[in-house]
């Protein structure tokens, strides 16, 4: 019979970043991206194009 075990602490490479820092960086990138497109999203909500309205109406008639 072979005995196996898993170490309590996983050894990582010296170049690996902690997970918390990586998550924070991802959240910051997401926020920057959202802020860059927020005005365009708000415009769509307030003033959809005629093409968008036509697509919605066509879709609703098909159902």
VMD Tcl script that builds the backbone (N, CA, C; Angstrom):
set m [mol new atoms 189]
animate dup $m
set s [atomselect $m all]
$s set {name element resname resid chain x y z} {
  {N N UNK 1 A 0.846 -1.180 0.000}
  {CA C UNK 1 A 0.000 0.000 0.000}
  {C C UNK 1 A 0.891 1.244 0.000}
  {N N UNK 2 A 0.467 2.253 -0.748}
  {CA C UNK 2 A 1.236 3.488 -0.849}
  {C C UNK 2 A 0.545 4.556 -0.022}
  {N N UNK 3 A 1.328 5.266 0.774}
  {CA C UNK 3 A 0.790 6.352 1.584}
  {C C UNK 3 A 1.079 7.670 0.868}
  {N N UNK 4 A 0.027 8.475 0.670}
  {CA C UNK 4 A 0.196 9.777 0.030}
  {C C UNK 4 A -0.303 10.865 0.962}
  {N N UNK 5 A 0.163 12.053 0.735}
  {CA C UNK 5 A -0.294 13.186 1.539}
  {C C UNK 5 A -0.227 14.466 0.719}
  {N N UNK 6 A -0.936 15.446 1.167}
  {CA C UNK 6 A -0.943 16.766 0.537}
  {C C UNK 6 A -0.373 17.755 1.544}
  {N N UNK 7 A 0.573 18.581 1.120}
  {CA C UNK 7 A 1.134 19.547 2.067}
  {C C UNK 7 A 0.083 20.560 2.525}
  {N N UNK 8 A 0.201 21.028 3.739}
  {CA C UNK 8 A -0.732 22.014 4.273}
  {C C UNK 8 A -0.573 23.362 3.586}
  {N N UNK 9 A 0.631 23.701 3.232}
  {CA C UNK 9 A 0.901 24.964 2.541}
  {C C UNK 9 A 1.395 24.647 1.143}
  {N N UNK 10 A 0.767 25.237 0.175}
  {CA C UNK 10 A 1.155 25.005 -1.203}
  {C C UNK 10 A 2.313 25.942 -1.540}
  {N N UNK 11 A 3.357 25.375 -2.073}
  {CA C UNK 11 A 4.527 26.160 -2.446}
  {C C UNK 11 A 4.276 26.755 -3.815}
  {N N UNK 12 A 4.459 28.053 -3.934}
  {CA C UNK 12 A 4.233 28.708 -5.215}
  {C C UNK 12 A 5.543 29.266 -5.738}
  {N N UNK 13 A 5.510 29.655 -6.983}
  {CA C UNK 13 A 6.706 30.221 -7.578}
  {C C UNK 13 A 6.984 31.596 -6.976}
  {N N UNK 14 A 8.217 32.034 -6.990}
  {CA C UNK 14 A 8.544 33.341 -6.401}
  {C C UNK 14 A 7.921 34.511 -7.142}
  {N N UNK 15 A 7.500 34.298 -8.392}
  {CA C UNK 15 A 6.908 35.372 -9.177}
  {C C UNK 15 A 5.398 35.465 -9.020}
  {N N UNK 16 A 4.803 34.517 -8.323}
  {CA C UNK 16 A 3.351 34.508 -8.176}
  {C C UNK 16 A 2.895 35.645 -7.270}
  {N N UNK 17 A 1.774 36.294 -7.671}
  {CA C UNK 17 A 1.214 37.378 -6.871}
  {C C UNK 17 A 0.168 36.809 -5.926}
  {N N UNK 18 A 0.018 37.391 -4.772}
  {CA C UNK 18 A -1.052 36.935 -3.886}
  {C C UNK 18 A -2.422 37.123 -4.543}
  {N N UNK 19 A -3.356 36.266 -4.211}
  {CA C UNK 19 A -4.672 36.291 -4.834}
  {C C UNK 19 A -5.398 37.601 -4.547}
  {N N UNK 20 A -5.263 38.125 -3.338}
  {CA C UNK 20 A -5.958 39.370 -2.993}
  {C C UNK 20 A -5.508 40.517 -3.887}
  {N N UNK 21 A -4.201 40.620 -4.134}
  {CA C UNK 21 A -3.701 41.698 -4.996}
  {C C UNK 21 A -4.215 41.540 -6.415}
  {N N UNK 22 A -4.244 40.313 -6.905}
  {CA C UNK 22 A -4.726 40.063 -8.255}
  {C C UNK 22 A -6.212 40.420 -8.357}
  {N N UNK 23 A -6.984 40.061 -7.337}
  {CA C UNK 23 A -8.415 40.384 -7.346}
  {C C UNK 23 A -8.625 41.890 -7.309}
  {N N UNK 24 A -7.845 42.595 -6.510}
  {CA C UNK 24 A -7.967 44.055 -6.441}
  {C C UNK 24 A -7.636 44.692 -7.787}
  {N N UNK 25 A -6.595 44.193 -8.436}
  {CA C UNK 25 A -6.223 44.724 -9.741}
  {C C UNK 25 A -7.338 44.480 -10.753}
  {N N UNK 26 A -7.945 43.302 -10.707}
  {CA C UNK 26 A -9.039 42.990 -11.630}
  {C C UNK 26 A -10.236 43.898 -11.373}
  {N N UNK 27 A -10.546 44.135 -10.104}
  {CA C UNK 27 A -11.658 45.033 -9.778}
  {C C UNK 27 A -11.379 46.449 -10.261}
  {N N UNK 28 A -10.143 46.905 -10.124}
  {CA C UNK 28 A -9.788 48.242 -10.593}
  {C C UNK 28 A -9.910 48.326 -12.111}
  {N N UNK 29 A -9.466 47.280 -12.817}
  {CA C UNK 29 A -9.575 47.275 -14.278}
  {C C UNK 29 A -11.038 47.258 -14.704}
  {N N UNK 30 A -11.855 46.474 -13.995}
  {CA C UNK 30 A -13.286 46.442 -14.307}
  {C C UNK 30 A -13.921 47.814 -14.110}
  {N N UNK 31 A -13.552 48.486 -13.021}
  {CA C UNK 31 A -14.115 49.805 -12.744}
  {C C UNK 31 A -13.684 50.822 -13.795}
  {N N UNK 32 A -12.416 50.777 -14.209}
  {CA C UNK 32 A -11.942 51.681 -15.260}
  {C C UNK 32 A -12.692 51.435 -16.564}
  {N N UNK 33 A -12.892 50.168 -16.897}
  {CA C UNK 33 A -13.612 49.834 -18.126}
  {C C UNK 33 A -15.052 50.331 -18.046}
  {N N UNK 34 A -15.712 50.072 -16.909}
  {CA C UNK 34 A -17.095 50.518 -16.749}
  {C C UNK 34 A -17.193 52.036 -16.858}
  {N N UNK 35 A -16.281 52.740 -16.200}
  {CA C UNK 35 A -16.311 54.201 -16.259}
  {C C UNK 35 A -16.092 54.710 -17.675}
  {N N UNK 36 A -15.309 53.972 -18.469}
  {CA C UNK 36 A -15.050 54.419 -19.838}
  {C C UNK 36 A -16.260 54.229 -20.743}
  {N N UNK 37 A -17.143 53.267 -20.430}
  {CA C UNK 37 A -18.306 53.033 -21.287}
  {C C UNK 37 A -19.617 53.498 -20.657}
  {N N UNK 38 A -19.567 54.011 -19.432}
  {CA C UNK 38 A -20.786 54.388 -18.715}
  {C C UNK 38 A -21.624 55.407 -19.486}
  {N N UNK 39 A -21.006 56.407 -20.052}
  {CA C UNK 39 A -21.778 57.430 -20.766}
  {C C UNK 39 A -22.495 56.830 -21.974}
  {N N UNK 40 A -21.842 55.906 -22.662}
  {CA C UNK 40 A -22.478 55.259 -23.815}
  {C C UNK 40 A -23.640 54.380 -23.363}
  {N N UNK 41 A -23.473 53.678 -22.238}
  {CA C UNK 41 A -24.554 52.845 -21.716}
  {C C UNK 41 A -25.742 53.707 -21.293}
  {N N UNK 42 A -25.459 54.817 -20.631}
  {CA C UNK 42 A -26.532 55.712 -20.205}
  {C C UNK 42 A -27.285 56.270 -21.408}
  {N N UNK 43 A -26.578 56.557 -22.488}
  {CA C UNK 43 A -27.222 57.074 -23.693}
  {C C UNK 43 A -28.158 56.025 -24.293}
  {N N UNK 44 A -27.748 54.772 -24.275}
  {CA C UNK 44 A -28.600 53.709 -24.794}
  {C C UNK 44 A -29.882 53.585 -23.983}
  {N N UNK 45 A -29.767 53.722 -22.674}
  {CA C UNK 45 A -30.936 53.596 -21.809}
  {C C UNK 45 A -31.882 54.762 -22.038}
  {N N UNK 46 A -31.366 55.948 -22.186}
  {CA C UNK 46 A -32.188 57.145 -22.303}
  {C C UNK 46 A -32.670 57.396 -23.725}
  {N N UNK 47 A -31.854 57.060 -24.692}
  {CA C UNK 47 A -32.181 57.402 -26.073}
  {C C UNK 47 A -31.740 56.271 -27.006}
  {N N UNK 48 A -32.512 55.175 -27.054}
  {CA C UNK 48 A -32.115 54.077 -27.944}
  {C C UNK 48 A -32.264 54.504 -29.408}
  {N N UNK 49 A -31.454 53.929 -30.248}
  {CA C UNK 49 A -31.524 54.267 -31.671}
  {C C UNK 49 A -32.798 53.674 -32.272}
  {N N UNK 50 A -33.203 54.212 -33.423}
  {CA C UNK 50 A -34.386 53.706 -34.119}
  {C C UNK 50 A -34.211 52.238 -34.476}
  {N N UNK 51 A -32.992 51.877 -34.850}
  {CA C UNK 51 A -32.706 50.489 -35.207}
  {C C UNK 51 A -32.938 49.563 -34.010}
  {N N UNK 52 A -32.524 49.988 -32.831}
  {CA C UNK 52 A -32.719 49.185 -31.625}
  {C C UNK 52 A -34.203 49.004 -31.334}
  {N N UNK 53 A -34.963 50.065 -31.465}
  {CA C UNK 53 A -36.408 49.996 -31.220}
  {C C UNK 53 A -37.071 49.051 -32.222}
  {N N UNK 54 A -36.671 49.134 -33.492}
  {CA C UNK 54 A -37.233 48.267 -34.518}
  {C C UNK 54 A -36.919 46.800 -34.237}
  {N N UNK 55 A -35.714 46.524 -33.777}
  {CA C UNK 55 A -35.338 45.143 -33.459}
  {C C UNK 55 A -36.155 44.607 -32.288}
  {N N UNK 56 A -36.366 45.437 -31.290}
  {CA C UNK 56 A -37.172 45.017 -30.130}
  {C C UNK 56 A -38.609 44.747 -30.558}
  {N N UNK 57 A -39.181 45.634 -31.353}
  {CA C UNK 57 A -40.559 45.444 -31.820}
  {C C UNK 57 A -40.681 44.204 -32.690}
  {N N UNK 58 A -39.721 43.984 -33.565}
  {CA C UNK 58 A -39.753 42.804 -34.435}
  {C C UNK 58 A -39.657 41.532 -33.597}
  {N N UNK 59 A -38.818 41.549 -32.612}
  {CA C UNK 59 A -38.654 40.377 -31.742}
  {C C UNK 59 A -39.944 40.107 -30.976}
  {N N UNK 60 A -40.573 41.166 -30.463}
  {CA C UNK 60 A -41.795 40.976 -29.683}
  {C C UNK 60 A -42.951 40.468 -30.550}
  {N N UNK 61 A -42.979 40.846 -31.828}
  {CA C UNK 61 A -44.030 40.375 -32.719}
  {C C UNK 61 A -43.842 38.896 -33.070}
  {N N UNK 62 A -42.587 38.439 -33.126}
  {CA C UNK 62 A -42.292 37.042 -33.440}
  {C C UNK 62 A -42.716 36.116 -32.310}
  {N N UNK 63 A -42.743 36.595 -31.115}
  {CA C UNK 63 A -43.065 35.734 -29.952}
  {C C UNK 63 A -44.498 35.656 -29.710}
}
mol reanalyze $m
mol bondsrecalc $m
mol representation Tube
mol addrep $m
